[in-house]
Amino acid sequence: MAPQTVLLDPPVPPQENECCGNGCDDCVWTVYYAALQVYQAKLAKQQAQQESKKTDAD
């Protein structure tokens, strides 16, 4: 049985009123962009694995 592809949910950007604009170390935008990088890396890995499976099947 082949493993199923897990659908990844992208991180949700903060709302306008969630950032105080004071340059906090743990700013909601910093957290969001870090989560976005992780999401993009996982998505790229998943896509590469799918392409590899397609190539193997051909």
N, C-alpha and C positions, 0 to 999 in steps of 0.2 A: 504494500500500500504506500503510495507516494505521499510525502508530507504536504499539507496544504499551505498555501501562501497566506500569511497573516497580513491583514490590511492594517497599515500604519496610519494613525491619526496625527496630522500635523499639530504642532503646538498652537494655541490660540493667542493671538497678539493681545496685549493689555488694552483696556479701554482708555480713552483720553484722560479720565479722571483718576486713573490708578497710579500715575506717576506724579510725584510731588515737584519734580524739576530741580531738586537739590543736589543731584549727582551722587546719590547714595551708592555705597559699595555693592549692595544687593538690590539695585534698581530693578523694577519689574521688566524693563527693557533689556537689561543685562541678562537676567534669568531667561527671558524669552529667546534672545538670540543664541544663548548657549543651548537651549533646548532645540532650537531650529537647526543648529549645526549637527546635533546628535541625530535628529530626525533625518536630515539630508544624508548623513553618512549611512544610516541604517537602510534608507530607501535605495541608495546607490548600491549597497551590498546586495540587497534583495534583488534588484534589477539585474545585477551581474550574475547572480546565481540562476535567475530565470533564463537569461541569455545562454548561459553555459548548458543548462538542461536542454534548451532548444537545439543547440549545436550538437550535443551528444545524441539527441534523438534523430538527427538528420543522417 
